[in-house]
Amino acid sequence: MSSPIARATKGAVMLWGFSLQFWQTVVFWLWAIAAGSGAIAVAASFGSSVISYYISDETQRKADADTSRANATAETARADAARADERAGLANEAAAKANERASQADLARAQLEARLAPRRLTNEQMQLLREALDREPSRKEIDVISEGSPETNYFATQFVDFFKSLGLKSELRIENYIGGPTMPGPFHVRNDPDGIVRRVLEHANFAHDYNGDYEGIEPCFIIPPRAVEE
C-alpha cells in the first residue's frame, strides 16, 4: 500500500507533490542555512566577546588614567598645602619676632621714660612715711633741702607738702652747692639729733647717710639730683 503523501507519477516518486530530488535540494539548503546560522552565531559570540574585552580594557585604561590624574592632582594639592603651611609658619615666626622687637622697644622706651620722668612720692611711700611719723610724737619740724635743679625742687616740694599735711612744720631750702656740688646718691641727713629723720626715711625705704648735727638749724635732709643712666 503506497504512502498517502507520496505517489508515483509516470514512474517518478513524488512527496507532497514535489520530486524527491527537489526535497533533497531543500534539505541541503536547510542544512546549509543551519550551518551558516551556527557559524554566524559562533562568529557573533566571538566578535561580541572580543569587542567586550576591548571595551572593558579601554574603560579600565581610562579609569586608570583618571585615577592617576586625580592622584597627581591630590599630590600637587598636598604639596601646595605644605608650602602654604611653611609660608604661614615663616610668617607667624616673623610676626612673633616683630612683636618681640616691638615689646623690647616698648620696654626700653618705658624704662627710659621712667628714668627721665620727674621723681614723685608714691602712695606707698607716703603711707610708710605717715606710719613712721605717727610713732614719733616729739616730731615738730623737718625741712627739705634741694640742690637746685628743677626736677629736684619738684621732688623736694612733694615732701614739704606731705609733711605739712600731717601738721609738721616744713620748709623747702635750695642750696646749689653744699660743700661742693651735690652728687647723685642717697639722701643726706644733715641735722637729726633725735634720730627722727633717719628712722622715718629708713621706714619708707629711702637710702640715706648722716652728715652729723649742725647747731642752729632744724632737722633736715638733702635730696641730691637724680642719677640718670646713659
NUDRENBA-336615 format. One line per 5 residues: number of its first residue (from 1); for each residue x, y negated, z negated of N, C-alpha, C. Coordinates in nm, 3 decimals. Layout:
BEGIN
NUM) X/Y/Z/X/Y/Z/X/Y/Z; ...
// end
This chain:
BEGIN
1) 0.086/0.119/0.000/0.000/0.000/0.000/0.088/-0.122/0.000; 0.069/-0.222/0.090/0.158/-0.338/0.102/0.121/-0.444/0.000; 0.225/-0.538/-0.034/0.204/-0.648/-0.131/0.105/-0.746/-0.072; 0.020/-0.802/-0.161/-0.081/-0.894/-0.109/-0.021/-1.024/-0.059; 0.105/-1.058/-0.110/0.163/-1.184/-0.064/0.266/-1.165/0.044
6) 0.298/-1.038/0.075/0.395/-1.009/0.179/0.330/-0.914/0.278; 0.344/-0.945/0.406/0.286/-0.860/0.506/0.373/-0.867/0.630; 0.359/-0.771/0.712/0.439/-0.767/0.834/0.360/-0.830/0.948; 0.428/-0.920/1.016/0.365/-0.985/1.129/0.450/-0.956/1.251; 0.393/-0.877/1.338/0.464/-0.836/1.458/0.602/-0.783/1.424
11) 0.609/-0.695/1.322/0.734/-0.629/1.284/0.821/-0.709/1.193; 0.786/-0.843/1.161/0.870/-0.925/1.069/0.805/-0.926/0.934; 0.888/-0.914/0.824/0.838/-0.917/0.686/0.822/-1.062/0.645; 0.702/-1.098/0.592/0.673/-1.237/0.554/0.643/-1.244/0.405; 0.670/-1.358/0.342/0.640/-1.380/0.200/0.576/-1.516/0.189
16) 0.449/-1.516/0.141/0.373/-1.641/0.128/0.370/-1.716/0.261; 0.374/-1.641/0.362/0.359/-1.697/0.495/0.491/-1.740/0.558; 0.600/-1.718/0.484/0.732/-1.753/0.539/0.819/-1.629/0.543; 0.916/-1.632/0.635/1.002/-1.517/0.651/1.096/-1.506/0.535; 1.149/-1.385/0.516/1.245/-1.362/0.408/1.371/-1.445/0.430
21) 1.409/-1.462/0.552/1.527/-1.543/0.583/1.508/-1.686/0.533; 1.384/-1.735/0.548/1.354/-1.870/0.500/1.371/-1.878/0.349; 1.314/-1.777/0.283/1.322/-1.779/0.136/1.464/-1.759/0.089; 1.543/-1.681/0.161/1.685/-1.666/0.125/1.756/-1.802/0.134; 1.721/-1.878/0.236/1.781/-2.011/0.251/1.739/-2.104/0.136
26) 1.611/-2.092/0.097/1.561/-2.174/-0.015/1.635/-2.141/-0.143; 1.648/-2.007/-0.166/1.719/-1.962/-0.287/1.862/-2.014/-0.287; 1.928/-2.008/-0.173/2.067/-2.055/-0.164/2.077/-2.202/-0.204; 1.983/-2.279/-0.147/1.990/-2.422/-0.179/1.950/-2.454/-0.325; 1.860/-2.372/-0.376/1.827/-2.390/-0.519/1.948/-2.362/-0.606
31) 2.019/-2.248/-0.569/2.141/-2.221/-0.645/2.242/-2.333/-0.627; 2.253/-2.383/-0.506/2.349/-2.491/-0.480/2.313/-2.616/-0.561; 2.181/-2.644/-0.561/2.137/-2.763/-0.638/2.165/-2.744/-0.787; 2.134/-2.619/-0.835/2.157/-2.591/-0.977/2.305/-2.601/-1.009; 2.388/-2.545/-0.920/2.532/-2.553/-0.943/2.579/-2.698/-0.940
36) 2.523/-2.769/-0.840/2.562/-2.911/-0.831/2.518/-2.989/-0.953; 2.395/-2.958/-0.997/2.345/-3.029/-1.117/2.431/-2.997/-1.238; 2.473/-2.871/-1.251/2.561/-2.835/-1.363/2.693/-2.908/-1.355; 2.747/-2.916/-1.233/2.875/-2.986/-1.216/2.860/-3.133/-1.250; 2.743/-3.186/-1.204/2.719/-3.328/-1.235/2.706/-3.350/-1.385
41) 2.636/-3.252/-1.450/2.619/-3.264/-1.595/2.754/-3.257/-1.666; 2.837/-3.159/-1.618/2.972/-3.147/-1.679/3.052/-3.274/-1.654; 3.046/-3.323/-1.530/3.120/-3.444/-1.495/3.069/-3.564/-1.575; 2.934/-3.570/-1.588/2.876/-3.682/-1.664/2.918/-3.675/-1.809; 2.918/-3.551/-1.864/2.959/-3.534/-2.004/3.106/-3.571/-2.022
46) 3.189/-3.523/-1.930/3.333/-3.556/-1.939/3.356/-3.705/-1.923; 3.284/-3.763/-1.823/3.301/-3.906/-1.799/3.257/-3.989/-1.918; 3.143/-3.948/-1.976/3.095/-4.025/-2.093/3.191/-4.013/-2.210; 3.251/-3.893/-2.226/3.348/-3.874/-2.334/3.470/-3.962/-2.314; 3.520/-3.962/-2.188/3.637/-4.044/-2.158/3.607/-4.192/-2.181
51) 3.491/-4.234/-2.128/3.454/-4.375/-2.143/3.437/-4.411/-2.291; 3.371/-4.321/-2.366/3.352/-4.346/-2.510/3.485/-4.356/-2.582; 3.581/-4.268/-2.542/3.714/-4.272/-2.603/3.780/-4.407/-2.579; 3.776/-4.453/-2.453/3.841/-4.581/-2.422/3.768/-4.699/-2.489; 3.634/-4.688/-2.496/3.560/-4.794/-2.565/3.600/-4.799/-2.712
56) 3.605/-4.679/-2.775/3.643/-4.672/-2.917/3.786/-4.722/-2.937; 3.875/-4.679/-2.843/4.015/-4.721/-2.856/4.028/-4.873/-2.842; 3.957/-4.929/-2.744/3.964/-5.073/-2.722/3.904/-5.148/-2.841; 3.791/-5.093/-2.892/3.729/-5.155/-3.009/3.823/-5.153/-3.129; 3.893/-5.040/-3.148/3.986/-5.029/-3.261/4.104/-5.124/-3.244
61) 4.156/-5.134/-3.120/4.267/-5.225/-3.095/4.226/-5.369/-3.123; 4.102/-5.405/-3.082/4.053/-5.540/-3.107/4.038/-5.564/-3.258; 3.982/-5.460/-3.325/3.966/-5.473/-3.470/4.102/-5.487/-3.538; 4.201/-5.407/-3.493/4.336/-5.416/-3.550/4.397/-5.553/-3.523; 4.375/-5.606/-3.403/4.428/-5.738/-3.369/4.362/-5.845/-3.455
66) 4.229/-5.835/-3.473/4.158/-5.931/-3.558/4.208/-5.924/-3.702; 4.228/-5.800/-3.751/4.279/-5.782/-3.887/4.418/-5.841/-3.901; 4.502/-5.817/-3.798/4.638/-5.870/-3.802/4.637/-6.022/-3.804; 4.551/-6.082/-3.718/4.542/-6.228/-3.717/4.489/-6.281/-3.850; 4.390/-6.209/-3.906/4.335/-6.251/-4.035/4.441/-6.243/-4.144
71) 4.521/-6.134/-4.142/4.628/-6.121/-4.242/4.733/-6.229/-4.225; 4.766/-6.259/-4.098/4.864/-6.366/-4.072/4.810/-6.500/-4.121; 4.680/-6.525/-4.094/4.620/-6.650/-4.140/4.620/-6.658/-4.292; 4.587/-6.545/-4.358/4.586/-6.542/-4.505/4.726/-6.564/-4.559; 4.826/-6.503/-4.495/4.964/-6.521/-4.541/5.008/-6.665/-4.525
76) 4.970/-6.726/-4.412/5.002/-6.867/-4.391/4.935/-6.954/-4.496; 4.808/-6.920/-4.525/4.735/-6.996/-4.628/4.802/-6.982/-4.763; 4.847/-6.859/-4.797/4.916/-6.838/-4.925/5.046/-6.916/-4.929; 5.118/-6.914/-4.816/5.243/-6.990/-4.812/5.217/-7.140/-4.828; 5.112/-7.188/-4.758/5.077/-7.330/-4.772/5.038/-7.363/-4.916
81) 4.962/-7.272/-4.978/4.921/-7.295/-5.117/5.042/-7.296/-5.209; 5.138/-7.205/-5.183/5.259/-7.201/-5.266/5.338/-7.331/-5.251; 5.349/-7.379/-5.126/5.420/-7.506/-5.105/5.347/-7.622/-5.171; 5.213/-7.617/-5.162/5.135/-7.723/-5.227/5.154/-7.720/-5.378; 5.157/-7.597/-5.435/5.180/-7.585/-5.580/5.319/-7.637/-5.616
86) 5.415/-7.605/-5.531/5.551/-7.653/-5.558/5.558/-7.805/-5.554; 5.491/-7.864/-5.451/5.489/-8.010/-5.441/5.417/-8.071/-5.561; 5.307/-8.006/-5.602/5.234/-8.057/-5.719/5.320/-8.048/-5.844; 5.395/-7.937/-5.856/5.484/-7.923/-5.972/5.591/-8.030/-5.974; 5.649/-8.056/-5.856/5.751/-8.161/-5.848/5.692/-8.298/-5.879
91) 5.569/-8.320/-5.828/5.503/-8.448/-5.856/5.474/-8.464/-6.005; 5.427/-8.355/-6.068/5.400/-8.361/-6.212/5.529/-8.385/-6.291; 5.637/-8.319/-6.247/5.765/-8.337/-6.315/5.813/-8.482/-6.301; 5.799/-8.535/-6.178/5.839/-8.675/-6.157/5.753/-8.770/-6.240; 5.621/-8.739/-6.247/5.533/-8.824/-6.327/5.570/-8.818/-6.474
96) 5.604/-8.696/-6.522/5.643/-8.681/-6.663/5.771/-8.759/-6.692; 5.867/-8.752/-6.599/5.991/-8.827/-6.619/5.965/-8.977/-6.616; 5.875/-9.019/-6.523/5.841/-9.161/-6.517/5.775/-9.207/-6.647; 5.684/-9.122/-6.698/5.618/-9.156/-6.824/5.718/-9.161/-6.938; 5.813/-9.066/-6.936/5.915/-9.065/-7.041/6.000/-9.191/-7.035
101) 6.038/-9.228/-6.909/6.118/-9.351/-6.896/6.037/-9.473/-6.940; 5.907/-9.473/-6.904/5.822/-9.585/-6.945/5.809/-9.589/-7.097; 5.794/-9.469/-7.159/5.783/-9.464/-7.304/5.911/-9.513/-7.370; 6.025/-9.471/-7.314/6.152/-9.515/-7.369/6.169/-9.666/-7.353; 6.125/-9.717/-7.236/6.133/-9.861/-7.214/6.042/-9.936/-7.311
106) 5.920/-9.881/-7.331/5.828/-9.944/-7.426/5.886/-9.943/-7.567; 5.946/-9.828/-7.604/6.005/-9.818/-7.738/6.120/-9.917/-7.754; 6.207/-9.924/-7.651/6.319/-10.017/-7.658/6.270/-10.161/-7.666; 6.165/-10.193/-7.588/6.111/-10.328/-7.592/6.050/-10.359/-7.729; 5.978/-10.259/-7.784/5.918/-10.280/-7.916/6.025/-10.299/-8.023
111) 6.133/-10.220/-8.012/6.242/-10.235/-8.109/6.309/-10.371/-8.096; 6.327/-10.415/-7.971/6.388/-10.546/-7.950/6.297/-10.656/-8.003; 6.167/-10.643/-7.975/6.073/-10.744/-8.025/6.072/-10.747/-8.178; 6.082/-10.626/-8.237/6.083/-10.619/-8.384/6.209/-10.687/-8.440; 6.322/-10.669/-8.370/6.446/-10.733/-8.418/6.441/-10.884/-8.401
116) 6.375/-10.928/-8.295/6.372/-11.071/-8.266/6.255/-11.143/-8.334; 6.155/-11.067/-8.375/6.038/-11.131/-8.436/6.075/-11.189/-8.572; 6.013/-11.298/-8.612/6.041/-11.355/-8.745/6.006/-11.255/-8.855; 6.085/-11.256/-8.961/6.056/-11.168/-9.074/5.929/-11.216/-9.145; 5.854/-11.118/-9.195/5.732/-11.151/-9.267/5.721/-11.061/-9.390
121) 5.658/-11.115/-9.493/5.625/-11.034/-9.609/5.507/-10.943/-9.572; 5.525/-10.815/-9.590/5.417/-10.722/-9.561/5.323/-10.711/-9.681; 5.208/-10.656/-9.658/5.114/-10.636/-9.768/5.172/-10.544/-9.875; 5.246/-10.442/-9.830/5.308/-10.350/-9.925/5.412/-10.422/-10.011; 5.494/-10.506/-9.949/5.595/-10.580/-10.024/5.530/-10.676/-10.124
126) 5.423/-10.743/-10.081/5.356/-10.835/-10.172/5.294/-10.760/-10.290; 5.240/-10.641/-10.265/5.184/-10.562/-10.373/5.292/-10.522/-10.473; 5.408/-10.481/-10.423/5.518/-10.442/-10.512/5.570/-10.562/-10.590; 5.580/-10.678/-10.526/5.623/-10.799/-10.597/5.523/-10.833/-10.708; 5.396/-10.821/-10.676/5.292/-10.852/-10.776/5.303/-10.757/-10.896
131) 5.320/-10.628/-10.868/5.332/-10.530/-10.977/5.451/-10.563/-11.067; 5.564/-10.596/-11.004/5.683/-10.626/-11.085/5.665/-10.753/-11.167; 5.606/-10.857/-11.109/5.587/-10.983/-11.181/5.484/-10.969/-11.293; 5.386/-10.880/-11.274/5.287/-10.858/-11.380/5.354/-10.799/-11.505; 5.469/-10.733/-11.489/5.538/-10.675/-11.603/5.639/-10.771/-11.665
136) 5.641/-10.893/-11.613/5.735/-10.994/-11.665/5.657/-11.112/-11.722; 5.608/-11.102/-11.844/5.526/-11.210/-11.899/5.602/-11.342/-11.919; 5.734/-11.333/-11.927/5.811/-11.456/-11.951/5.847/-11.529/-11.822; 5.808/-11.477/-11.709/5.844/-11.543/-11.584/5.771/-11.676/-11.574; 5.843/-11.776/-11.526/5.785/-11.910/-11.513/5.810/-11.969/-11.375
141) 5.934/-11.954/-11.329/5.968/-12.017/-11.200/6.072/-11.933/-11.129; 6.052/-11.917/-10.998/6.151/-11.853/-10.912/6.161/-11.936/-10.786; 6.276/-11.995/-10.766/6.298/-12.074/-10.645/6.361/-11.987/-10.537; 6.342/-12.033/-10.413/6.395/-11.959/-10.299/6.482/-12.054/-10.218; 6.602/-12.008/-10.181/6.697/-12.089/-10.107/6.714/-12.030/-9.967
146) 6.703/-12.116/-9.866/6.722/-12.074/-9.727/6.853/-12.131/-9.675; 6.917/-12.058/-9.584/7.042/-12.107/-9.526/7.016/-12.209/-9.416; 6.889/-12.231/-9.381/6.859/-12.343/-9.293/6.808/-12.312/-9.155; 6.817/-12.187/-9.110/6.766/-12.156/-8.975/6.614/-12.154/-8.978; 6.549/-12.187/-8.866/6.402/-12.188/-8.864/6.341/-12.055/-8.907
151) 6.399/-11.945/-8.861/6.343/-11.814/-8.895/6.355/-11.788/-9.045; 6.471/-11.823/-9.104/6.491/-11.801/-9.248/6.400/-11.894/-9.329; 6.386/-12.017/-9.283/6.295/-12.109/-9.353/6.153/-12.053/-9.354; 6.112/-11.997/-9.240/5.977/-11.939/-9.229/5.960/-11.824/-9.328; 6.060/-11.737/-9.336/6.053/-11.621/-9.426/6.054/-11.666/-9.572
156) 6.141/-11.762/-9.604/6.151/-11.810/-9.742/6.022/-11.877/-9.787; 5.957/-11.947/-9.694/5.831/-12.015/-9.729/5.725/-11.915/-9.771; 5.726/-11.797/-9.711/5.629/-11.695/-9.749/5.647/-11.651/-9.893; 5.773/-11.639/-9.939/5.798/-11.606/-10.080/5.746/-11.718/-10.171; 5.778/-11.841/-10.135/5.736/-11.955/-10.217/5.584/-11.958/-10.229
161) 5.514/-11.944/-10.116/5.368/-11.948/-10.120/5.311/-11.832/-10.200; 5.373/-11.716/-10.187/5.324/-11.600/-10.262/5.344/-11.619/-10.411; 5.463/-11.666/-10.452/5.488/-11.688/-10.595/5.388/-11.790/-10.651; 5.362/-11.895/-10.576/5.267/-11.996/-10.621/5.126/-11.937/-10.635; 5.090/-11.844/-10.545/4.956/-11.784/-10.552/4.939/-11.702/-10.680
166) 5.050/-11.663/-10.742/5.044/-11.586/-10.867/5.058/-11.676/-10.990; 5.064/-11.807/-10.968/5.072/-11.900/-11.079/5.214/-11.936/-11.121; 5.316/-11.896/-11.046/5.454/-11.933/-11.077/5.488/-12.066/-11.012; 5.585/-12.132/-11.069/5.646/-12.245/-11.001/5.746/-12.189/-10.901; 5.750/-12.253/-10.787/5.845/-12.207/-10.685/5.869/-12.320/-10.587
171) 5.997/-12.340/-10.553/6.033/-12.443/-10.457/6.123/-12.382/-10.350; 6.110/-12.438/-10.233/6.199/-12.399/-10.123/6.314/-12.497/-10.118; 6.436/-12.446/-10.129/6.555/-12.530/-10.119/6.634/-12.483/-9.997; 6.678/-12.581/-9.920/6.754/-12.548/-9.799/6.897/-12.593/-9.819; 6.989/-12.499/-9.807/7.132/-12.528/-9.819/7.201/-12.462/-9.701
176) 7.246/-12.547/-9.610/7.307/-12.494/-9.489/7.437/-12.420/-9.516; 7.513/-12.464/-9.613/7.638/-12.398/-9.646/7.647/-12.383/-9.797; 7.664/-12.262/-9.840/7.675/-12.234/-9.982/7.810/-12.168/-10.001; 7.911/-12.250/-10.026/8.047/-12.195/-10.036/8.091/-12.137/-9.903; 8.053/-12.200/-9.792/8.079/-12.149/-9.658/7.949/-12.096/-9.599
181) 7.945/-12.068/-9.468/7.822/-12.020/-9.404/7.772/-11.891/-9.469; 7.642/-11.882/-9.488/7.582/-11.762/-9.545/7.574/-11.654/-9.437; 7.629/-11.539/-9.465/7.634/-11.431/-9.367/7.510/-11.342/-9.382; 7.469/-11.276/-9.274/7.357/-11.182/-9.285/7.390/-11.073/-9.386; 7.289/-11.027/-9.454/7.311/-10.922/-9.554/7.201/-10.924/-9.657
186) 7.229/-10.875/-9.779/7.127/-10.870/-9.884/7.096/-11.009/-9.940; 6.985/-11.016/-10.014/6.953/-11.140/-10.084/7.061/-11.164/-10.192; 7.092/-11.291/-10.215/7.192/-11.325/-10.317/7.119/-11.389/-10.435; 7.114/-11.318/-10.545/7.053/-11.374/-10.666/7.154/-11.470/-10.728; 7.114/-11.595/-10.738/7.211/-11.698/-10.778/7.203/-11.731/-10.927
191) 7.087/-11.726/-10.983/7.075/-11.753/-11.126/6.962/-11.668/-11.181; 6.997/-11.580/-11.277/6.896/-11.485/-11.328/6.938/-11.438/-11.467; 6.939/-11.529/-11.564/6.990/-11.492/-11.697/6.907/-11.382/-11.764; 6.779/-11.376/-11.737/6.695/-11.273/-11.799/6.678/-11.149/-11.712; 6.734/-11.150/-11.593/6.725/-11.033/-11.505/6.591/-11.016/-11.437
196) 6.502/-11.117/-11.450/6.368/-11.103/-11.392/6.374/-11.094/-11.240; 6.449/-11.184/-11.178/6.455/-11.187/-11.031/6.509/-11.055/-10.977; 6.614/-11.002/-11.041/6.672/-10.877/-10.994/6.574/-10.761/-11.008; 6.501/-10.756/-11.118/6.405/-10.647/-11.137/6.291/-10.657/-11.035; 6.245/-10.779/-11.008/6.137/-10.797/-10.912/6.180/-10.757/-10.772
201) 6.297/-10.804/-10.729/6.346/-10.770/-10.595/6.372/-10.620/-10.581; 6.426/-10.561/-10.687/6.456/-10.417/-10.681/6.328/-10.336/-10.669; 6.224/-10.375/-10.744/6.098/-10.301/-10.739/6.034/-10.310/-10.601; 6.054/-10.422/-10.533/5.996/-10.441/-10.399/6.090/-10.392/-10.288; 6.201/-10.327/-10.329/6.295/-10.265/-10.233/6.369/-10.367/-10.146
206) 6.395/-10.486/-10.199/6.478/-10.583/-10.128/6.623/-10.567/-10.174; 6.712/-10.538/-10.080/6.854/-10.528/-10.116/6.904/-10.664/-10.166; 6.985/-10.661/-10.270/7.032/-10.788/-10.326/7.163/-10.766/-10.401; 7.234/-10.877/-10.423/7.350/-10.876/-10.512/7.338/-10.995/-10.607; 7.427/-10.999/-10.704/7.415/-11.103/-10.807/7.544/-11.185/-10.811
211) 7.526/-11.315/-10.797/7.642/-11.405/-10.793/7.670/-11.471/-10.929; 7.601/-11.430/-11.033/7.624/-11.489/-11.165/7.528/-11.602/-11.195; 7.538/-11.650/-11.318/7.448/-11.755/-11.363/7.509/-11.893/-11.341; 7.420/-11.986/-11.310/7.461/-12.124/-11.290/7.377/-12.212/-11.384; 7.444/-12.292/-11.459/7.370/-12.379/-11.551/7.303/-12.492/-11.474
216) 7.188/-12.531/-11.522/7.120/-12.647/-11.466/7.029/-12.615/-11.350; 7.012/-12.490/-11.314/6.921/-12.456/-11.204/6.826/-12.346/-11.251; 6.711/-12.340/-11.190/6.613/-12.239/-11.224/6.653/-12.104/-11.159; 6.597/-11.994/-11.210/6.624/-11.865/-11.145/6.589/-11.873/-10.996; 6.676/-11.820/-10.916/6.655/-11.831/-10.770/6.732/-11.722/-10.698
221) 6.702/-11.710/-10.571/6.779/-11.619/-10.486/6.787/-11.680/-10.347; 6.894/-11.641/-10.277/6.922/-11.695/-10.144/6.882/-11.591/-10.039; 6.806/-11.636/-9.939/6.772/-11.549/-9.826/6.871/-11.579/-9.714; 6.954/-11.482/-9.676/7.051/-11.503/-9.570/6.984/-11.496/-9.433; 7.056/-11.537/-9.329/6.998/-11.527/-9.194/6.974/-11.380/-9.156
226) 6.886/-11.363/-9.061/6.856/-11.228/-9.014/6.972/-11.174/-8.932; 7.004/-11.048/-8.952/7.107/-10.982/-8.869/7.039/-10.926/-8.745; 7.076/-10.975/-8.628/7.018/-10.929/-8.501/7.120/-10.840/-8.433; 7.083/-10.713/-8.408/7.173/-10.622/-8.339/7.175/-10.655/-8.190; 7.291/-10.634/-8.130/7.303/-10.655/-7.985/7.235/-10.540/-7.912
// end
